[in-house]
Amino acid sequence: METKQFKAESKRILDMMIHSIYTHHEIFLRELISNASDAIDKIYYKALTDDSLTFDKDQYYIKVVADKDNRTLKIIDTGVGMTREELENNLGTIAKSGSLAFKNENELKDGYDIIGQFGVGFYSAFMVADVVTVISKALGSEEAYKWESKGAEGYTITPCEKDSVGTEVILKIKENTEDEKYDEYLEEYHLKEIIKKYSDFIRYPIKMDVTTSKLKEGSESEYEEVTSEQVINSMVPIWRKNKNELTQEDYDNFYAEKRYGFDKPLKSIHIKVDGAVRYNAILYIPEKIPFDYYSPEYEKGLELYSSGVLIMNKCADLLPDYFSFVKGMVDSEDLSLNISREMLQHDRQLKLIAKNINKKIKSELQSLLKNERDKYVEFYKSFGRQLKFGVYSDFGMHKEELQDLLMFYSSKEKKLVTLEEYVSRMPEEQKYIYYAVGETNERIEKLPQTELVADKGYEILYFTEDIDEFAIKVIMNYKDKEFKSVSSGDLGIEGDDTVKETAAEEAENKELFEAMKAALGDKVKAVRVSKRLKSHPVCLTADGDVSIEMEKVLNAMPNNQNIKADKVLEINVNHSVFQSLKDAFANDKEKLALYTSLLYNQALLIEGLPIEDPVEFTNNICKVMV
Ligand code: ADP
């Protein structure tokens, strides 16, 4: 018999399972029961459209059977089963294997993170079993097959006998170790507990043979052991229950059971609406970013049920893009079961539900921000970028709705603050909301352009994400206050005296600046006196709508239009370097060109822009040194 090897990445996951890096071993049962339930769902949906199939509810169940003598635990289902090929493909490779490529070895060692990101599914059986056997007969097939694996060495597939369609997963439970009593997974009471805890809302009965002591018939003191088949789960879907019957743990378990995410949700929202349109919904704001969230592969959407029957896995129309991180489900009795995807898009009821949900998510986020700030900040660090995209996209259509959910790092508070907080603290004479753009907060802190604004005692918001400045340009003004980059031409701070002084200095040095501009050619639009610099000799600013940072972002885009900011080289006339410039202008024009080039390149470096010719730059520094 040929032993086949697992695909490399599957093997790594398997190794982690076998060595039990993850501590919540008991979840293996949840995973196997979920698979069983999915397999029954598949028959159910087939029966909806295939008249030759009937779905008789009593026929479909999941059964858990423990055998202490043989140390086996069976999870039996009456679902669709798997063909030989399906056993090979589904169990020989882990479904999301590609995702592992994202992780490096160190992260893999951690184990927890992998599970947090991808879940473990079927392989979790190896956390508690030495040998895993799967016997399956697929719907519509006459043959049954046995898949068996002892873990790392690989697996075998052989033909076998099985009467009915469905799957049996048989676990040979590990021997006890010092750290873990695997025996517990053969104990009736413990299995019941785990099923109740994680799989209570599974729609199909999960059965077990339960043994109880009973008084013998006709006797008043003699007991006998009676075994009877019982259904362990309550089967009532969580969303039909009342909020006061449910605990946070119930919501968290539902999230895990549904595999909305493998983290613990940051917030759960249970909605029951009995108005113009009737629906129940359970929504979650995840704690961690799904690994593919900011990639094109990520699909938004909520599960959609019609009277308890799933009609769509990811109904995208229920969520706007800016709330695409929300997970969960909606069940409505007002939707038709057989509605097609195309019709659904135009469904009036669905639109109402979507609108309603949107409002609810927004108000929940607002209350999180108000009442549980730490949690909100955590959320914002993961998904804030999405909200900013929301402000920017659709020509700013949603900016009013979203602007109060935005946060930016504040120069004064040294933490994230809202626009509302910024504006409420503004001194009366301050005209603008100031911001500075850079790669990191540390870099922005050192930007010479912030000097004057900071010196005035004004708060500055730090923009470190590409989208920030674009989003703010769309908002234009908040509470009648315009946004102003500390790098923009006119800062709106200078008093009349300063304006006069600047004009005088400009006039006085007109020829010098013209000579410098000539030396730089097209690289800058002008050379000017700076009023924003205190300790630095030069900086770059931009005239017009396109800032230097925006230029960077736009040019990094795939089909860039080579858009350029109108750059201005600003000179600090109070800096001692300025005297050297004046001297050079008077005595040595070549030297002036050299100094100008050096200063321009310095300004580029400070801005985080590449200098055109680094070799020339360093040569020029050497020239100045000798
Ligand atoms: P996931 O369930 O997340 O896809 P698993 O590793 O748990 O990942 O399972 C892999 C696949 O194996 C499933 O998608 C399903 O197609 C198949 N499978 C697992 N268990 C069963 C079962 N009891 N009946 C039918 N198919 C199953």
Residues whose N, C-alpha, C, O or C-beta is under 5 A from the ligand:
A	BS01	ADP	N35 A36 A39 G79 G81 M82 N90 A95 V120 G121 F122 Y123 T167
